[in-house]
Amino acid sequence: MNDEQLLRYSRHILLDDIGIEGQAKILDSHIVMIGAGGLGSPVALYLASAGVGHITVVDHDHVDMTNLQRQIAHTIARVGQPKALSAQAAVAAINPEVRVTPMVQRADATLLEALVAKADVVLDCCDNFATRHAINAACVKHRTPLVSGAAIRFDGQLSVFDPRNAESPCYACVFPPDTTFEETRCAAMGVFAPLVGIVGAMQAAEALKLICGAGLPMTGRLLMLEGKRMEFTEIRVSRQVACPVCGGQRPG
């Protein structure tokens, strides 16, 4: 770490749970984030400010005027641009030392197979169950920690699924793939602008904790936020033996 980095990240280094060693891990880390919208925006900005060495951003969509109400990584000047490229520009403006690999495509199983195997942590910032389950399956296969967030209307949720932990459930343990869920999208249901910032910031925090070993990650816990009252509810979630994705598997 050079003198400029020691100064830039000094407030992290002052934290006993991070220090120089933890910050060095952050600088050397590779995070894959799926989705560069409402959740992905604060995730990308906080990971960049913290000095994550390499961020791969996957998003097939383009910046639209309706996104600007909550997707803070994007600007009026970048309306019409791919969100992955807009997020790359936002990161560069905060911390040009961070390497960003933008991928303007859908996160299908083939792409996830290639990306997840090389990631230290994966962040699910997408908005549909099919992609979430594909991300989860890849993370279970490659034993890569997954930080999952969601937000709609005034409600948010957050959890960490860590296949390296024998007690950790996977996303499919909590939300079985054969269960029918009503897909709710911001375009139809709306979303409270600061809510995605709250959940996204917490996703970034959990990812950084996993990388540098600070604190206790939210593995095995599902945190739910009711934004109208600003009430948090936490429930314990456990690995399901009958889970079609991780059931019976243990870290080897």
N, C-alpha and C positions, 0 to 999 in steps of 0.2 A: 504494500500500500504506500503510495507516494504522499508527499506533504499536502498536496491539494485534496486528496481523498481523506486524509486524516482530519483535515479541517471540515470538509463538506459533511462527513458522517460523524462528526465529533459527538453529537447528541445521542447517537446510537452507541458509540464507543463508551460513553460515560455510564451507560446502563450495565450493571454487573452481569445481567443475564445475556447480554450480547457481547460487549467488549470488542477488542480488535479481532479476536478469533471468530466470533459470530459474524461480524461485518465482512470479514474475508470470505466466509461461506456464502454470504449473500452476493458478494461481488462475483463469485465463481459459479453461481447457480443458473440453471436454465428452467424457466417456467413456461408452460404452454397454457394459454388462455383461449377458451372457445367462446367466441362472442365478444364484440367490441361495441356493444350498445349501452343500455342503462347501467348494468352491472359492470361490464367490461371497462367502461370509461374510468370510474374511480379506481378500479383494480390496476389498470395500466399506469395511471398517474402516480399512485402511491408506490407501486413496485419500482417505477422509474426513479422517483425521488429517493427511495431507499437504496438504490444502487444495484438492483438485480442485474446480473451481467448480461443475460440473454433472455429476451421475451419473444416467444412465437405467438403471433396473433392470427387467429383463424376466424374469418367472417366473410360470407359471400355477398352481404348486403351493401347498399350504398347509402350515404348520408342524405336524409330527407329533412325538409324544414320542420316536420312534426317531431323529429328526434331531438331538436335543440332544447326543448323544454326540460330535458333531464339528462341527456347524453353529453356530459360536460367535456369530453375529449374532442368534440367536434365543434366547428364554427360555421358561421354563415358563408364564409369564403370557401369552405370545403363541401358545401351542399352539392351533391351529385358525384362526389368522389367515393371510391370504395372505403368502407369504414376501417378496414385493416390498414390502408395507407394513411387515412386521416389520423388514426391512433398512433401510427409510427411518427407522423409529424408532431403530434402533441407530446410524445415522449421525448423526441429530439429537442424540443423547445425547453424542456425541464432538465434533461440530463443527456447530453449528446454522447456520453461514454457508454450508455446502454445500447447494446446491439438488439435491434428489432428485426424479426423475420416476418413480414406480412404475407398472409396466404389468403388470396381472394377466391375462396371456394368453400363448399359445404364440408362440414366435418363428417365424412362418411367413414365406414369401418376401415377401408384401405388406408386413408390418410391417417386416421387415429393410430392404426397399427404402427405406422412409421414414426409418428411424433411422440407418442406416449412412452415408447421404449427408451427415448433419449431424454426425457424430462425428469427433473427432480420433484416437481409438483405440477399437478394439472388443476386448473380452475375452470369449473363449469359455470359460464356466464351466459348460457344460451336460453332459449325461451320455448323449447318443446321437448316432450317426453321421449320421443324417438331418439333424438340426439343425445339426451342425457343418458339413456340406457346404453347407447353405443360407446359413449365416453367411459361409463362405469365398467363395461365389459373389458375395454382395453386396459383400464387401470388395474382391474383385478388380475388380468392375465400377466401384466408386467410388474405387478406389485408396486404401483406408483401411487402415492397419496393423492387423494382427490378432495378438493374444497368445493362444495356445492352451495350455490346461493339461488334464491328465487325471490321475485317481488311482483305483485300485481295489486291494483287498487291501493289500499292502505295496509296490505299484509305482506310480510316478508318472512323468509326462513333461511337458516344456515346450518350446515353440518360439515363434518370432516369424516371421510371414509378412508381408512388406511389399511390396505391389504397386508402390510408388514406386521400388523398387530393381530394376534390370534383372536382377540376378543372383539375386534372391530367388525361391524356389519358393512355391507356394501350398499350402494344406492338401491339396488334391487331388493334387498332385505326389507327396506322401509317402504319402497314404492314398487311392488311386484310388477314385472313387465306384462303379465297376463291380466292385470287389473285395468279396467276401463276408467280413465280419468278424463274429465271434461277439460279440453284444452282452452285456456283463457289467455288471450293476447291483449297487449296494451292498446292496440288499434281498436279493439271492440269494447274493452272493459275499462280502459284508463289506468293510470298509475300516478300516484302522488310523487312529484319530482324528487324531494329529498330522500324518499324511501330507498330508491336504488343507490343513492350515495351512502346511506347508512349500511345497507347490506353489503355493497361492494367494498366499502372500507373495511368491514369486518372480514370479508373474504381475503383481502390483501394482508390483513393482520395475521390471520390463521396461516396463510402461506409462508409468510416471513418467519413465524414461530416454528413451523415445521422445518424450515431450512436451517435456522441457526440454533434450534433446540431450546429456545426461550419459552418459559411458562409451560402450560398444559394445553395441548390442542383439544378441539371439541370432538374428538373421536368418541363415538358411541353416545353422542348427545345431539339432539335436534332442538335448535333454538328458534322459536317462533315469535315474531314481532307483530303486535296489533298497533298500527301507527296512530290511529285516532286518539287512543288513550296513552300511547307510548308505553305499552305494557309488554314485557318479555315473559314468555313461558318456555321452560326447558323440560324436555322429556328424555328419558333414557331409551336408547334403541340398541338392540342386540343382534348378533349374527343369527340368522335363521338356518337351521340344519337343512331344511328343504329348499333353500334358495336355489333357483336354477343357475345362478351365476357363480356364487361363491360357496354354496352349501357344501360342508365337508372338507373344504380346502383349508389348509393351514400354511402359514409361511414356512418355506423350506430353507 
